């Protein structure tokens, strides 16, 4: 299951992670976000123990969204060693996201 990332726990769970991190920026009212949501959950299950897969609700966590300049959702950021190393904007297929994650493992 994907981890709920918030302004309060983002530093600890995402930035300080020793594993690659996939962060899905989403909102409940966003149609494409609802399409990507189940894919992110599948990626969380498929990569358990190898990577951190988390979700940030942009309506409830504006600090993280502003920090990374999120203007369109869904946006998925890929972090390694606390740095953004890749990005995907919009609804994309699971295999594309998995390939980006695999490149960081």
PyMOL commands that set and color helices and strands:
alter all, ss='L'
color gray80, all
select helices_A, chain A and resi 10-15+31-46+62-67+94-102
alter helices_A, ss='H'
color red, helices_A
select strands_A, chain A and resi 3-4+20-26+51-57+75-80+83-89
alter strands_A, ss='S'
color yellow, strands_A
deselect
rebuild
show_as cartoon
